[in-house]
Amino acid sequence: MKEVRKIEKLEKRKKEIFLLVIIIIVAIGIIYSFFSEKTENIEEISSVQEEENNVVSTNNIIEEKIQTIMVHIMGQVNNPGVVELQENARIQDAIEAAGGTTNEADFSKINLAYILEDGMKIYIPKIGEEQQTYITKESGIIKEENEDEKKEELMVNINTASKEELESLPGIGESIATRIVNYRKENGKFSKIEDIQNVSGIGEAKYNNIKNYITVK
C-alpha cells in the first residue's frame, strides 16, 4: 500500500513538474511576444522619426535653395544703394526695396519685369536723361577703363595722323594741318601733346581747343 502511494506521489510530482514546464514555456512565449512587439513598435517609431527627419532635412534643403541676391540700384530711387532680394527677383522688386522711385523717374528705357542676377547694378534714369548703360554686371573700374580706351581710340595721334585727320580737329584748317605734317618731317615725332604749340599758327588758345582730342604714341 505504501508503495502505491509512493508511486502516486511520484506521478503527481511529475505532472506538477510537467505542468510547471508548460507554464514556463507559455510564459516565455508571452514575454518574447511582448518584447518582440515592443521592439517592432520601437523600430516603427524610429522609422517614423527618421522619415520626419528626412522631411525636415528636405525642407531645409529647399529653403537653402531659395537663395538671396545683392544688387546695386542707383538713380531716381528714394533710397539708392545695395538691396537684398530673393533669387529671380525683378527690377520692380529692387525699386520697391529701394523705397520706390522719385517723381522724375523715367521707365521708358527700363524693363521692370527684367529678372536680376547677383551683383547687378541698375540705374533708373531721370526724365530726359540719356544714360548709356542701365543694367550692368561690370564694376565701375572696368567700365571706366573701357570708356578711357574708347576715348583714346577716338583721339587723333598727332605723330601719325594724315592731313585729313588733323583737319578734323576743331580750328585746324588745311594750312595748319600741312604745317603739322611738315614739322614732323623736319623735327621728328612730338614727345608730348604740348609740343604741337611749336608749330606755327598754333597758340595757347588753339591748343586749348584741341588738347582734349589729341594724343601721342
C-alpha positions as CSV (number, residue, x, y, z in Angstrom):
1,M,0.0,0.0,0.0
2,K,2.8,2.3,0.9
3,E,4.4,1.6,-2.4
4,V,1.3,2.5,-4.3
5,R,1.0,5.8,-2.5
6,K,4.6,6.5,-3.2
7,I,4.1,5.8,-6.9
8,E,1.1,8.1,-6.9
9,K,3.0,10.9,-5.3
10,L,5.8,10.5,-7.8
11,E,3.4,10.6,-10.7
12,K,1.7,13.6,-9.2
13,R,5.1,15.3,-8.8
14,K,5.9,14.5,-12.4
15,K,2.6,16.0,-13.6
16,E,3.2,19.1,-11.5
17,I,6.7,19.5,-12.9
18,F,5.4,18.9,-16.4
19,L,2.7,21.5,-15.8
20,L,5.2,23.9,-14.4
21,V,7.4,23.4,-17.5
22,I,4.4,24.1,-19.8
23,I,3.6,27.2,-17.8
24,I,7.2,28.4,-18.0
25,I,7.2,27.8,-21.8
26,V,4.0,29.6,-22.3
27,A,5.2,32.5,-20.1
28,I,8.5,32.7,-22.1
29,G,6.4,32.7,-25.3
30,I,4.2,35.5,-24.0
31,I,7.2,37.5,-22.7
32,Y,9.0,37.0,-26.1
33,S,5.9,38.0,-28.0
34,F,5.5,41.1,-25.8
35,F,9.1,42.2,-26.2
36,S,9.1,41.4,-29.9
37,E,6.0,43.5,-30.4
38,K,7.6,46.3,-28.4
39,T,10.8,46.1,-30.4
40,E,8.7,46.3,-33.6
41,N,6.9,49.3,-32.2
42,I,10.2,51.0,-31.3
43,E,11.6,50.2,-34.8
44,E,8.4,51.6,-36.3
45,I,8.6,54.8,-34.2
46,S,12.3,55.1,-35.1
47,S,11.3,54.7,-38.8
48,V,8.6,57.4,-38.5
49,Q,11.1,59.7,-36.7
50,E,13.7,59.1,-39.4
51,E,11.1,59.9,-42.1
52,E,10.1,63.1,-40.3
53,N,13.8,64.0,-40.0
54,N,14.2,63.3,-43.7
55,V,11.2,65.6,-44.4
56,V,12.7,68.3,-42.2
57,S,16.1,67.9,-43.9
58,T,14.4,68.1,-47.3
59,N,12.6,71.3,-46.3
60,N,15.9,72.8,-45.1
61,I,17.4,71.9,-48.4
62,I,14.5,73.6,-50.2
63,E,14.8,76.6,-48.0
64,E,18.6,76.8,-48.7
65,K,17.9,76.7,-52.4
66,I,15.7,79.8,-52.0
67,Q,18.8,82.0,-52.1
68,T,19.1,85.7,-51.9
69,I,21.0,88.1,-54.2
70,M,22.5,91.5,-53.7
71,V,22.0,94.2,-56.4
72,H,23.1,97.9,-56.5
73,I,20.3,100.3,-57.5
74,M,21.0,103.9,-58.4
75,G,19.4,107.0,-60.0
76,Q,15.9,108.1,-59.4
77,V,15.0,105.9,-56.4
78,N,14.3,107.2,-52.9
79,N,17.0,105.1,-51.1
80,P,19.8,104.3,-53.6
81,G,22.3,101.6,-52.6
82,V,22.7,97.9,-52.3
83,V,19.5,95.9,-51.6
84,E,18.9,92.2,-50.8
85,L,16.3,90.4,-52.9
86,Q,15.2,86.8,-53.4
87,E,16.7,84.9,-56.3
88,N,14.9,85.6,-59.6
89,A,13.7,88.9,-58.3
90,R,12.9,91.6,-60.9
91,I,13.8,95.2,-61.3
92,Q,10.3,96.2,-59.9
93,D,11.3,94.3,-56.7
94,A,14.6,96.2,-56.5
95,I,12.8,99.5,-56.9
96,E,10.4,98.6,-54.1
97,A,13.3,97.6,-51.8
98,A,14.9,101.0,-52.5
99,G,11.8,102.8,-51.3
100,G,10.2,103.4,-54.7
101,T,11.1,106.0,-57.3
102,T,11.1,109.7,-57.4
103,N,8.6,111.7,-59.5
104,E,11.3,112.3,-62.1
105,A,12.0,108.6,-62.8
106,D,11.8,107.6,-66.5
107,F,10.6,104.0,-67.0
108,S,10.6,104.1,-70.8
109,K,14.1,102.7,-71.1
110,I,13.7,100.2,-68.2
111,N,12.1,96.8,-68.4
112,L,10.6,96.5,-64.9
113,A,10.0,92.7,-65.4
114,Y,13.7,92.0,-66.1
115,I,15.0,89.1,-63.9
116,L,18.0,90.2,-61.9
117,E,21.2,88.3,-61.0
118,D,23.6,88.6,-58.1
119,G,26.0,91.5,-58.4
120,M,24.0,93.5,-60.9
121,K,23.9,97.3,-61.0
122,I,20.7,99.1,-62.1
123,Y,20.3,102.8,-63.0
124,I,16.9,104.4,-63.1
125,P,17.2,107.4,-65.3
126,K,15.7,110.9,-64.9
127,I,13.1,112.0,-67.5
128,G,15.0,113.4,-70.5
129,E,18.3,111.9,-69.3
130,E,20.4,109.9,-71.7
131,Q,22.3,107.1,-70.0
132,Q,24.5,104.7,-71.9
133,T,24.0,101.7,-69.6
134,Y,21.0,101.0,-67.4
135,I,21.8,97.4,-66.3
136,T,25.3,96.0,-65.9
137,K,27.4,93.4,-64.0
138,E,30.7,95.2,-64.7
139,S,32.5,97.0,-61.9
140,G,32.9,100.8,-62.2
141,I,36.7,100.4,-62.7
142,I,36.3,98.1,-65.7
143,K,33.7,100.3,-67.2
144,E,35.9,103.4,-66.7
145,E,38.8,101.6,-68.3
146,N,36.7,100.6,-71.3
147,E,35.5,104.2,-71.7
148,D,39.0,105.5,-71.5
149,E,40.1,103.0,-74.1
150,K,37.2,104.1,-76.3
151,K,38.0,107.7,-75.8
152,E,41.7,107.1,-76.7
153,E,40.7,105.3,-79.9
154,L,38.7,108.3,-81.0
155,M,41.6,110.7,-80.3
156,V,43.9,111.9,-83.2
157,N,47.5,110.8,-82.9
158,I,49.4,113.9,-84.0
159,N,52.5,111.7,-84.7
160,T,50.8,109.5,-87.3
161,A,47.6,111.4,-88.3
162,S,47.2,112.3,-92.0
163,K,46.5,115.8,-93.1
164,E,42.8,115.0,-93.5
165,E,42.7,113.5,-89.9
166,L,44.4,116.6,-88.5
167,E,41.8,118.8,-90.3
168,S,39.0,117.0,-88.3
169,L,40.3,118.8,-85.1
170,P,38.5,121.9,-84.1
171,G,40.0,125.1,-85.5
172,I,42.6,123.2,-87.6
173,G,42.4,124.0,-91.3
174,E,44.3,122.8,-94.3
175,S,47.2,125.2,-93.9
176,I,47.9,124.4,-90.2
177,A,47.4,120.6,-90.9
178,T,50.1,120.9,-93.6
179,R,52.4,122.7,-91.2
180,I,52.0,119.9,-88.6
181,V,52.9,117.3,-91.2
182,N,55.9,119.3,-92.3
183,Y,57.0,119.9,-88.7
184,R,57.0,116.1,-88.1
185,K,59.1,115.5,-91.2
186,E,61.7,118.2,-90.2
187,N,61.8,117.6,-86.4
188,G,60.6,114.1,-85.8
189,K,57.7,112.9,-83.6
190,F,56.2,115.0,-80.9
191,S,57.2,113.8,-77.5
192,K,54.1,115.2,-75.7
193,I,50.9,116.9,-76.9
194,E,52.1,120.3,-75.7
195,D,54.8,120.3,-78.3
196,I,52.3,120.9,-81.0
197,Q,52.4,124.6,-79.9
198,N,55.8,124.7,-81.6
199,V,54.0,124.6,-84.9
200,S,53.5,128.0,-86.4
201,G,49.9,129.1,-86.1
202,I,49.1,127.0,-83.0
203,G,49.0,129.3,-80.0
204,E,47.7,128.7,-76.5
205,A,44.0,129.4,-77.4
206,K,44.1,126.9,-80.4
207,Y,46.0,124.4,-78.3
208,N,43.3,124.6,-75.6
209,N,40.7,123.8,-78.2
210,I,42.3,120.7,-79.4
211,K,44.2,119.3,-76.4
212,N,41.3,117.0,-75.4
213,Y,41.2,115.5,-78.8
214,I,44.9,114.7,-79.5
215,T,47.4,112.1,-78.2
216,V,50.9,111.0,-78.9
217,K,52.1,107.4,-79.1
